[in-house]
Amino acid sequence: MVTKAVVSVSVAASITITSSKLLINPAHRFLCLKRLSSFNSFSASSLAIKWKGIGSCSSNKSATAMEGFTTRTRASAQPLENTDELISSVETFIFDCDGVIWKGDKLIDGVPETLDMLRSKGKRLVFVTNNSTKSRKQYGKKFETLGLNVGEEEIFASSFAAAAYLKSIDFPKDKKVYVIGEDGILKELELAGFQYLGGPEDGGKKIELKPGFLMEHDEEVGAVVVGFDRYFNYYKVQYGTLCIRENPGCLFIATNRDAVTHLTDAQEWAGGGSMVGAICGSTQREPLVVGKPSTFMMDYLADKFGILKSQICMVGDRLDTDILFGQNGGCKTLLVLSGVTTLSMLQSPSNSIQPDFYTNKISDFLAPKAATV
């Protein structure tokens, strides 16, 4: 059963509901959408849309239209006991990276052997990460450094998703993108042919507040993309805020809203959601989220490879991004306990997100019957 949702949207978009799909046609800066029911996901395969960047509405409240959260009544997750049965039922495995393949710069035990086994059985492997600090090419080098043979075409980072989304809406090439984030976003925007400013080079800029000071901003900025940023500062907050609030039709795009991330294998660190939250607070706007759990990347992958979603298994360590991403996309889901989520968190009465299966780590695939959790 899908619960009804009350959503208000200010995403420079006009919205049409068709067959439980949410299609976005950027045409208005603020659109107030009142009671949506039974919507599952944002269909990237239906993106026959154009960027216009005009118009406004009186409301400044909004919701993340592309995330398409779905609340369903689900049975409790089952421990993965028959790995052969799951493997034989799936054509494509989508793996999260942080907490599943590696932690920080340390490979999780058994990963190389597991990936080799799945490839030997003819399975397609895809790696999807919300981490926007690297481009696909840079992630390819990280896989190589860790001794994993993964091609660039198998890697989909949220940095790439941001550029892919802008291309899908025909974002004008004469408009600019202001980036609150790191090098990965800049490289993907450059590959896609978009003009950009900001990024790491704004990390050292400061604002000298004095009477009468007015901060200038580029009026040609048509989108602000926010991702994880170790060089986040007040200059970036103010610049991004001015673009979103004062440039007509300026889009606010987030690569993800992850609360924490794995910068090292020793502890969790504040994630990209903390940077996105600052811009939400200053603009009173909610972003279009292109990373998990938005189904934008899922739809993109299904279209690119011609995959039936029922033949996909999403493997991840986060309930509110990885597992919800798979569920919203209509895929099988497997939670691994090698990252953020613990067994007690999964089984907590307050947790409503239940994967199909759970296990300790992906190397449990190597045993015909997975290790008991």
N, C-alpha and C positions, 0 to 999 in steps of 0.2 A: 504494500500500500504506500502510495506517495503522499506525503503530507503537503498541505497547501502552504504556500509561501507568500509573504507580503514583501515585495521588493520595490525599491525606488532606485532608478538608474540615472546617472549623469555621466555617460561615457561617450559623449559625442556620437550618439547612435540612435537610429530608429530601429524598432524591433518588431519582428513578425513571428508568430507562433505557428508552426506547421508540423504536424505529426510528432508532437512532443519534442521538437527541436527548436533551439533558440537561435535565430538567424539575426545577425547584426548588420545593419546598413548605416554606416556613419553619415549622418546628415544633420544632426542637431547637437548642440553642446550639452544641453540638459534635457533628458526625457524622463518624465515621471511615470513609471509603470506600476500600476497598483495590483493586485492579486493575480499572480500566476499560479496555475496548478499543473501538476503532472509534467514539469519540464525536467529533462534528464541532462542534456548536454548541449554544448555549442558545436554545431556541425561545420567543421572546416571544409568538408567536401562540398558544402552548399554555399561557399563564399563567393557569390557573384555580387560583390559589393564595391562601392566606390567611396573615396574620402572626399568630403565637401567642406567640412569645418565651418558650418554656418549655423546661425540660429541660437536660441536660448530659451530657457524656461525658468520660472521663478524659484523653483525648489533647488536647494544646494545639497540635498541629501542623495545618496547613491548607494548602489550595491554592485558587487562583482559579477557582472552578467555572464562573463565567460566561464566562471568556475562551475556553474550549473550543479550545485550541490544537491544530492538526492538522499533523502532519509527513507530507509526501507526497514521493514521488520524482517530481521534475518535470524536464522538459527545460529547458535554459538559456533565459533570456529572449531574445526576438528584437527587434531594432531595429524600430520602427514605420516601415514603408515605404509601405504603402498605407492612408492615413488614410480615404479614402472607404469602403473595405471595412469598416473597424472601425465607422465612424459609422453606416453603413446596417444593421449587424447589432445595433445597440443602441437600446433605447427610452429608457433613463434613464442619465444620467451623474451619478455621485456624486463630487464634488470635495472633497478636503481643502482647507483654507484656507491656513494658514501654510506657506510654501515652495512653494505651488502657485498661489494667487491673489495673495498678497502676502507680503512679508517685513517684519516689524515693521509700520510704517505706510506702506510704499512698495509701490505696485502693481507687479506683474511685467509686463514689456513684452508687449503683444499680447493681454492678457487680455480687455479689453472687446470687441474685434473677434471673438475666438474664441467668447465666450459668445453674442454676437449671431448669429453664423453658425449655431451649434448650435440656437438657438431658432428661427431661420428655417427649419430643416429639421424642425421639429416635435419636437425632443428635450426631454424633461423634465430639468431641472437641479436638483440637490439639493446643498447645501453642508453637510458634516459636519466638525465640528472637535472635537478633544479639549480645546481651551482652555476652561476653565470660568469664567474671570474675568468673562465677559459673559453676559447672558441673550440669548435670541433677538432680542428687541426692540432691545437694545443693539448686537448684531451687525448688525441691519438698518441702524442709523444709521452703522456703520462702512462697510458696503458703499456707502451713499449718499454718504458723505464722499469715498470713493474714486471716485465717479462711476459706480457699478454699480447697475443697477436689479434688485434682488433682494428678493423678498417675504419677510416673516417666516415664512410657511408653508413656504418652501424651505430654511430654516436649521435645523439640528439640532446644538446644542452639547452637550457632555457635562454641562453644568449642567442643561439640560433633561432629559437622560437620567436623571440622578439622581432628579429629581422624578417622572419618568414611571415609573421602576422602583418607587418607593415606592407610587405609585398602583396599579400593576399587582398588587402583593401585598396591597392593602387595608391598608396601614400605618395603625394606629389614629390618628384625629385628636386623641385626648387624649394621645398620646405626643409627645415633642419630638425634634427633630433638632439635634445639635450639629455646627456647621460649622467645619471648618478649611479656609478658602478665602476667596474674595472675593465681591463684590457679585452676580455672576451667579448663583451658587447660591442666595443669599438670595432674589433676585427670583423665580426659578423655583419655589422652595419656597412662597413667598407666593402666587403665582398658583395653585398646586396646592392651597392651603388647609392647609398644614402649619405647625405651630408650630416655631420654630427659635430658637437662641441661638448665640452665638459670632460667627464671621466677623471682619471688619476691626476691630470695636470691641474685640475681645480682643487686638488687636495691641499695644496699649500697656500691657497688664497685666503685672505682675511678681510674682514669688514671693519673699517675704523668708524665707529659710530660717533657722530658729532652733530650739533644742531644744523638742521637744514639738509642733511645728507640724503640723497636720493640714489638708490641703486638702479642702474640701467640694466636692461636685458634685451636680448635679440627678439624683435617682434616677428621674425620669420620662423621661429621655433614652432613646429606644428605638433610635436609629441615630446613628452618627457618619459624616458625609460629608467626605471629604478630597479637596481639589483643589489646584491651583496657588495659592500663597499668598505674596505678597511681604511679608506682615506676620507670617510664621511665627515663633513664639517658644517658649520652654520652658513657659510657662503653657499654651499650647494643647496641647502634647505631653502634659503631665501630665493636663489636664482630659479630653482625648480618651481617654487610657489608662485613667483611672479609670472612665469610662462603659463602655468596651468590656469591661474586666475584671471590673467589680463589678455592673453592671446586668444582671440576668438576660435573656438573649436579645438583648442589644444588637447590632445589625448594624454591621458595618464595611464601608463602601462607598467605593470610590475612583472618581473621575471618569476617571482614566487613570493610567498608570505611565510616561509619557514621560520619558526620561532628560534630554532637552534641549528647549528651545523657542526661538522667535525673538522676543525682546522688541524687538530692533532688527535692522536689516539688516547690522550691522557684525560680529556674532559670535553664537555660540550661547550660551544661558544655561541654567543648571540648571532642569530642568522639574519638573512635578508629581510625578514619581516619587520625587524626593528627599524631599518631604514625606510621601508614602505610606510610603516606606521607614523613616522615623523611627518611625511608628506601628506598623509591622510589627515593628520591633525591640523596642519597649517592651511590646507586647502578646503577642508570639509568635503572632500571628494573621495570616492572609492575607486580603485584602479581596475583596469582590465588585466586579469592575470593570465599569462600565456603558458606558465609552467604548471606542474602538477598542483592541485587535482583538476585544473581545467582540462577539458578533453581536446583542446586544440591540437596538442602534439599527437594524441591517440588517433584522431581523425586524419591528421597529416600522414602518419605512418601507415595506417590502413589503406589510404588512398595511394601512397607512394609504392608500397609493396603488393597491393592487391590482396590484403589479408582479411579473412573473415574474423571479426572480433571474437566470435565464439571459439576460435582456434588459437586465441592468445592467452597466455598466463602472465600476469603482472607480478613480479617478485620484488618486494621492498621491505624496508624496516620501519616505515612510518605509517600509522593508521590514517591520519588526517590528510596525507598527501598521496603516498604510493597506493595504498589499498583503496582509498576513495577514488583515485584516478582510474584504477582498474574497474571498480564497480560502476562508476559513471560511464565508462566506455563499454560496458557489457562483456567484460572479460572474466576469466577465472583469476583468483587472487591467492597468493601465498605470502604470508608474513614470515620473515626470518627474525630471530631474536638476537642477531649479532650486532644490532645498531641501537637506535633510540628506544624502541619499544621493548619492555620487559613482559614476562608472562603475567605478572600481577597487574600491569597496566591493561593488557589485553582482556583479562578476566574480571576487571573491576566492574561493579554494577553501574558505574557512571559512564562506561564506554559503550557507545551505541554502534561503533564501526566494527563489524565482524568479518574477517576474511574467510574464504572457503577453507583454507588450511593454514597451519603454522608449523614451523620447525626451528631448530636451533640455528642452522646456517645452510648455505646452498650446497655445501659438500655432502649434506645428508642425501642428496640425489644419487650419490655413488653407491649407496646401499639399497638393495631391493626393497627392504623395509627400513624406513627412516628411524633414526635414533629416537627413543622415547624422550619427550620433553618433560 
